[in-house]
Amino acid sequence: MAKKNIKKSWAEPFKIKVVEPIKVTTREHREKAAKVAGYNTFLLKSEDVYIDLLTDSGTNAMSDYQWAGMMLGDEAYAGSKNFYYLWNNVKKYYGMPYFVPTHQGRAAEHMISKILIKKGDYVPGNMYFTTTRLHQELAGATFVDVIIDEAHNPNDEHPFKGNIDLKKLDKLVKKVGADKIAYVSMAGPVNMAGGQPFSMDNLEKVYEYTKKHKIKLWFDATRACENAFFIKEREKGYKDKTIPQILKEMCKYFDGLWVSAKKDLMVNIGGFLATRNKKVYEEARNMVVVYEGLHTYGGLAGRDMEAMARGIEEMVEYENIRMRIKQVEYAGEQLAKYKIPMVKPFGGHAIFLDAKRILNHLSQDELPAQTLASEIFIDSGVRGMERGIVSAGRDPETGDHRRPKLELVRLTFPRRVYTQSHIDVMVESVASVYEDRKSIKGLKFVYEPKYLRFFQGRFEKLK
Ligand SMILES: *Cc1c(COP(=O)(O)O)cnc(C)c1O
């Protein structure tokens, strides 16, 4: 029986069987490493990092069930049994009959953009994602952000900041015509907004709208299970539904979806495209041979597909997702004790520090989020990443910086990798950088690559 005054905590639904040592370095060592890396956390050597919160992409700990599956890899060039098992699980859990594996999410984005977009088309979406938008643009489309305004305000506590604003969508459709909309691109939770989910109610309305105007609706389902968890927690009528039920219900509204398996599925590499549209499937199945490999492996080994298939079974387990979301929440609550400005509500996969407010003495052109990420690394060896003006890139038409309203540092939690004590160390580091914030100077670009500049750009400290 629950005792009245005793809190009931959650704990990781696993115990640790294998460990990977990590090492603490000196501040002097980290200062040098940061300089060599051009103050870009993507260019640091992983060896120099103590707690790696760069991304949750492919950095997850697989279970013993997944590792055991790796030994069952059927490495046939064609028709591997792991492929059929994976296809079966995609049908069973996402409800999509057709499936093409890819080596990661962006390969599926590349294919779907090529298949559905004609030059001069528009793709409305609930905020952009870096690789998603780039592939849409490379295929000749213009991306238009139709997320609700609340998503651009880090202080707004709207429970579903990933929702699409139907008025914005309708305005675009009226302006350019429904036949110019290649598809509506919906993701959830929305990474760039701070890991914010969309509601089932909003999805249903978007679906009704697109159906009425004969517009296709596609799903970036990379983090779909996290979105399902938020629906269960926050939306009326979903408390008693299971994660697999909610996932299926979400997917039924879409013509198809793409997934980076490096997230929800808790593997180190993999992705796929799945659809109910046979024509799109046939085109993708043909195209994958050009870019990835035969349609029964798509750039993956048989063992990778086995780990993905088993990952699907684990990703829908309530305890698994709960632990993940609660870990992020714990980090947010601890940081809040030091009054650190952050995006609220706390997102699904990461804490987003509000660099604009933390380093409010820097202008956006002095790259506050890039600066903050590098200062946190220098302080403690905790690695996060920039999500602000550097990530947003340049407008392909004007060549100017795109200036997003949000200037954030993302601290992302790999699944099943770190414990609460690692989080405490991170929190203390952020708090000490925050205390010294006034003495921090900004950065400037010294090398800027053309595509996805945040990955390889180099910076120098301003004097
Ligand atoms: C990671 C990610 C992608 C791209 O997938 P990769 O596997 O990194 O190529 C696309 N969309 C979202 C929402 C993602 O998080």
The ligand as an SDF file (V2000), in Angstrom:
LIG
                    3D

 15 15  0  0  0  0  0  0  0  0999 V2000
   17.6610   12.0540  -36.5150 C   0  0  0  0  0  0  0  0  0  0  0  0
   16.4830   12.5550  -37.2040 C   0  0  0  0  0  0  0  0  0  0  0  0
   16.3790   12.5220  -38.5960 C   0  0  0  0  0  0  0  0  0  0  0  0
   17.5270   12.0630  -39.4920 C   0  0  0  0  0  0  0  0  0  0  0  0
   17.8490   10.7560  -39.2820 O   0  0  0  0  0  0  0  0  0  0  0  0
   19.3650   10.1890  -39.4060 P   0  0  0  0  0  0  0  0  0  0  0  0
   19.2430    8.7720  -38.9910 O   0  0  0  0  0  0  0  0  0  0  0  0
   20.2220   11.0000  -38.4920 O   0  0  0  0  0  0  0  0  0  0  0  0
   19.7760   10.3310  -40.8260 O   0  0  0  0  0  0  0  0  0  0  0  0
   15.2010   12.9720  -39.1620 C   0  0  0  0  0  0  0  0  0  0  0  0
   14.1880   13.4310  -38.4260 N   0  0  0  0  0  0  0  0  0  0  0  0
   14.2550   13.5020  -37.0760 C   0  0  0  0  0  0  0  0  0  0  0  0
   13.0930   14.0210  -36.3030 C   0  0  0  0  0  0  0  0  0  0  0  0
   15.3960   13.0720  -36.4230 C   0  0  0  0  0  0  0  0  0  0  0  0
   15.4670   13.1590  -35.0960 O   0  0  0  0  0  0  0  0  0  0  0  0
  1  2  1  0
  2  3  1  0
  2 14  2  0
  3  4  1  0
  3 10  2  0
  4  5  1  0
  5  6  1  0
  6  7  2  0
  6  8  1  0
  6  9  1  0
 10 11  1  0
 11 12  2  0
 12 13  1  0
 12 14  1  0
 14 15  1  0
M  END
$$$$
